[in-house]
Amino acid sequence: MDAKKYKGLATTAIRTGHHRTPENEHSDPIFLTSSYVFENAETAAAVFAGDTPGNIYSRFTNPTVQSFEKRLAAMEGGERCVATASGMSAILSVCMGCLKSGDHIVVSQSIFGTTTVLFNQHLTKFGIETTTVELTDIESWQSAIRDNTRLLFLETPSNPLTELVDIKQLAELAHDNDCLLVIDNCFCTPILQRPLELGADIVVHSVTKYIDGQGRCMGGAIIGSEEIVGKDVYGFLRTGGPTMSAFNAWVFIKGLETLSVRIRAQCESAMKIAQWLEQHEQVNHVYYPGLTSHPQHELATQQQTGYGAIVAFEVGNSKQDAWDFINRIDMISITANLGDVKTTLTHPASTTHGKIAPELRVKAGIQENLLRLSIGLEDVEDLITDLSCAFNVD
Ligand SMILES: Cc1ncc(COP(=O)(O)O)c(C=O)c1O
């Protein structure tokens, strides 16, 4: 197949990266093997030395994982992808590959709770300092940068409040200061947003989310240049070993094949639910980039090709109001995962963002009465029926 002839993302997600074996299989094969055999001692030495190409050991070379990596790299428009065991190990691998003791990083305050804990508690033990800034305020990014700042990290849209930042603007700022711009593209996937095209240096994913899409396997990915991802990050993975399993890579290859249709349908339902919630008298605020009331609606329209399927909203005035709402839900799953075809409901302040210091949580705008919906593929009318029954009827 002449891949250069075909430009569409859905085609890329279905057709890229599969090198058919002599068995002529149509679906990608799974290479469940830890190691590979060599014809003789000389070949083994040459492959180990990198003089001859070949598989060595599945911590760092596995054909199924490589098929997944090639496909996702092509979709994100990057030279190289490195797959990892989880989204968190993808973020850790970027840090281990690109940072050293004495470096400083600037991080958005609006990110997944565990990522905050990684930066604020674990990396500090190794002499890497973090400054947290407000995602949408470019000036605060600018003033946080120091001589030893090496990397800027953010999610756009952010988890759970769906705040956005102008990637092009931040990429310019990062490069003027010799920093890498790293973007967690979990909420959009390459179907809705391609940060590398907008100037970002590295994209990370929790593949566990939309790319799997059916809540089965844990995985992560890092996409960027051959120089940074192919050398520095891959170098860490090869030695540190936070490797994606071949079985999971196969599941994710299958997930990529349906990603485009899933995410578009999920976006459509999310828009309907956000509009329905916005007019509900018991809802105080809805956070969804597709709503014209969202402060960065215009930026979302210009930077993304869809608004995503995460809708956050505030109900009542307290944690108890939010918990009562959750406890009246009948069908929607009460779980912390997102990106699944099953709609999920989460109370961020006591779950995904529960380990962040309360003052930081409040600063990031995550109130006790905030709920996060990840809209799946059920009939939207049935989702509205379930949500309607969860509102207080007194
Ligand atoms: C935006 C975002 N990034 C990273 C992660 C971490 O991914 P994983 O759970 O696959 O380690 C999550 C998990 O919820 C997430 O929501």
The ligand as a Gaussian input file, in Angstrom:
#p B3LYP/6-31G(d) Opt

LIG

0 1
 C       -6.106000      13.397000      31.079000
 C       -5.490000      12.159000      31.651000
 N       -4.165000      11.946000      31.501000
 C       -3.561000      10.854000      32.019000
 C       -4.273000       9.905000      32.717000
 C       -3.558000       8.717000      33.272000
 O       -3.752000       7.599000      32.462000
 P       -3.722000       6.096000      32.981000
 O       -4.860000       5.938000      33.929000
 O       -3.841000       5.288000      31.719000
 O       -2.423000       5.884000      33.663000
 C       -5.650000      10.078000      32.897000
 C       -6.423000       9.078000      33.643000
 O       -7.574000       9.291000      33.977000
 C       -6.279000      11.239000      32.354000
 O       -7.580000      11.472000      32.501000

